[in-house]
Amino acid sequence: MKKFIMATAVATFMSAPAFAASMTIEFATEGEDKVTLTLNKEDGSVTAGDKTGSYTWDEASKTLCGDELVDNACVTFDEIVKTAGSSTGYTRNDGAKGTATIVNVTE
C-alpha cells in the first residue's frame, strides 16, 4: 500500500519541479499514510526515502506520473502551486483523492 501511496504522491506534484531546482512534497490521501517525495528538476529524478526513480510532468493537464518507483501511477492536481506551505487537491489515476503540500523548495 505504501508503494502505491508513493506513486500517487509522485504523480501529484510533478508540477512543482517545473518552477524550482527541487521540491519536497507531502501527499496525504484519506485513510492512508502520508508520503513525502523530493522532485529534482535537473535530472528528472524523484526520491522517497532511500529509493530513487524518475517522473514526467505535463503542465497543460497538471498531471504528474512516476516510473516503477511508484508503479507508473499518475496524479492530476486541482491547481499548480509553487511555494513552500502551499497545498492543492489531487486525484490519482485510481480515483483516490487527497491533498498535496509543498514542504520545501530550492532554487
Secondary structure, DSSP 8 states (H G I E B T S, - for coil): -HHHHHHHHHHHTTTGGGGSSEEEEEEEETTS--EEEEEETTTTEEEETTEEEEEEEETTTTEEEE-GGGTT-EEEESS---STT-EEEEEETTS-EEEEEEEEEE-
